[in-house]
């Protein structure tokens, strides 16, 4: 399974970005997809996850500003980020979990920088 992120970049505070993650390979094994982020000098942390049935789980930090969505037919998961703050600056990683194979999959990450 290969996960490829896109959509990162530089945005001003208060702005929006939409991250995309496209999965390829043996994608039918991916039960949960999601996003984690890692800010400079900090540990990687959960942002949000979504199951193949569309059940979502959000960390407390995005405070309702982020929305995760998924299209199983397109093998893609998105993260819509609104009202971005400088503290949202991080590398955002796409994540996949297979219950069948008990494996985690990671993308290489996409950098989001929130700065004026």
C-alpha positions as CSV (number, residue, x, y, z in Angstrom):
1,X,0.0,0.0,0.0
2,X,1.3,3.4,-1.0
3,X,-0.1,6.7,0.4
4,X,0.7,10.0,-1.3
5,X,-0.2,13.3,0.1
6,X,-0.7,16.6,-1.7
7,X,-2.1,20.1,-1.0
8,X,0.4,21.4,1.6
9,X,1.9,24.8,1.3
10,X,2.2,28.3,2.8
11,X,-1.0,30.0,4.0
12,X,-1.7,33.1,6.0
13,X,-3.4,32.8,9.5
14,X,-7.1,32.5,9.1
15,X,-6.8,30.8,5.7
16,X,-7.8,27.4,4.5
17,X,-6.1,24.4,2.9
18,X,-7.3,21.1,1.7
19,X,-5.0,18.1,1.9
20,X,-5.5,15.0,-0.2
21,X,-4.1,11.5,0.2
22,X,-4.4,9.0,-2.6
23,X,-3.9,5.3,-1.8
24,X,-2.6,2.8,-4.3
25,X,-1.7,-0.9,-4.1
26,X,-3.7,-3.4,-2.1
27,X,-6.0,-0.7,-0.9
28,X,-8.9,-3.0,-0.1
29,X,-7.1,-3.9,3.1
30,X,-7.3,-0.3,4.5
31,X,-10.0,-0.1,7.1
32,X,-9.1,3.2,8.7
33,X,-7.5,6.3,7.0
34,X,-6.5,9.5,8.7
35,X,-4.1,12.3,9.3
36,X,-1.4,12.9,11.8
37,X,0.9,15.9,12.1
38,X,4.3,16.6,13.5
39,X,5.3,20.1,14.4
40,X,9.0,21.0,14.8
41,X,10.4,19.7,18.0
42,X,7.2,17.9,18.9
43,X,5.9,14.3,18.7
44,X,3.6,13.2,15.9
45,X,0.0,13.6,17.0
46,X,-3.4,12.5,15.7
47,X,-5.5,15.0,13.8
48,X,-8.4,12.8,12.6
49,X,-9.4,9.4,11.3
50,X,-12.2,8.0,9.3
51,X,-13.3,4.4,8.7
52,X,-14.4,2.8,5.5
53,X,-18.0,3.2,6.8
54,X,-17.5,7.0,7.3
55,X,-17.2,7.0,11.1
56,X,-14.9,9.9,12.1
57,X,-12.7,10.6,15.1
58,X,-11.1,13.9,15.7
59,X,-8.4,15.0,18.2
60,X,-9.3,17.9,20.4
61,X,-6.7,20.2,19.0
62,X,-8.3,21.1,15.7
63,X,-11.2,22.5,17.7
64,X,-13.8,21.9,15.0
65,X,-11.8,23.7,12.3
66,X,-10.8,20.5,10.5
67,X,-13.0,18.1,8.6
68,X,-12.0,14.7,7.3
69,X,-13.7,13.0,4.4
70,X,-13.1,9.9,2.3
71,X,-14.1,8.5,-1.0
72,X,-13.7,4.7,-1.1
73,X,-14.3,4.5,-4.8
74,X,-11.5,7.0,-5.4
75,X,-9.3,5.6,-2.7
76,X,-8.7,9.1,-1.4
77,X,-9.0,10.8,1.9
78,X,-9.1,14.6,2.4
79,X,-8.5,17.0,5.3
80,X,-10.2,20.3,5.0
81,X,-8.5,22.8,7.3
82,X,-10.1,26.2,8.0
83,X,-9.2,29.1,10.2
84,X,-5.6,28.0,10.2
85,X,-3.3,29.2,13.0
86,X,0.5,29.4,13.2
87,X,0.4,26.5,15.7
88,X,-1.1,24.3,12.9
89,X,2.3,24.5,11.2
90,X,3.5,21.0,10.8
91,X,4.2,18.1,8.5
92,X,0.9,16.4,7.9
93,X,1.1,12.6,7.3
94,X,-1.5,10.4,5.7
95,X,-2.2,7.2,7.7
96,X,-3.8,3.9,6.9
97,X,-4.6,1.0,9.1
98,X,-5.3,-2.6,8.1
99,X,-7.1,-4.7,10.7
100,X,-6.8,-7.8,8.5
101,X,-3.0,-7.6,8.3
102,X,-2.5,-5.7,11.6
103,X,-0.4,-3.1,9.8
104,X,0.0,0.7,9.7
105,X,0.8,2.6,6.5
106,X,2.2,6.1,6.3
107,X,2.7,8.6,3.6
108,X,5.9,10.7,3.4
109,X,4.1,13.8,4.6
110,X,3.3,17.3,3.3
111,X,4.4,20.5,4.9
112,X,1.8,23.0,6.0
113,X,3.1,26.4,7.0
114,X,0.8,29.0,8.5
115,X,2.5,32.4,8.6
116,X,2.0,36.0,7.6
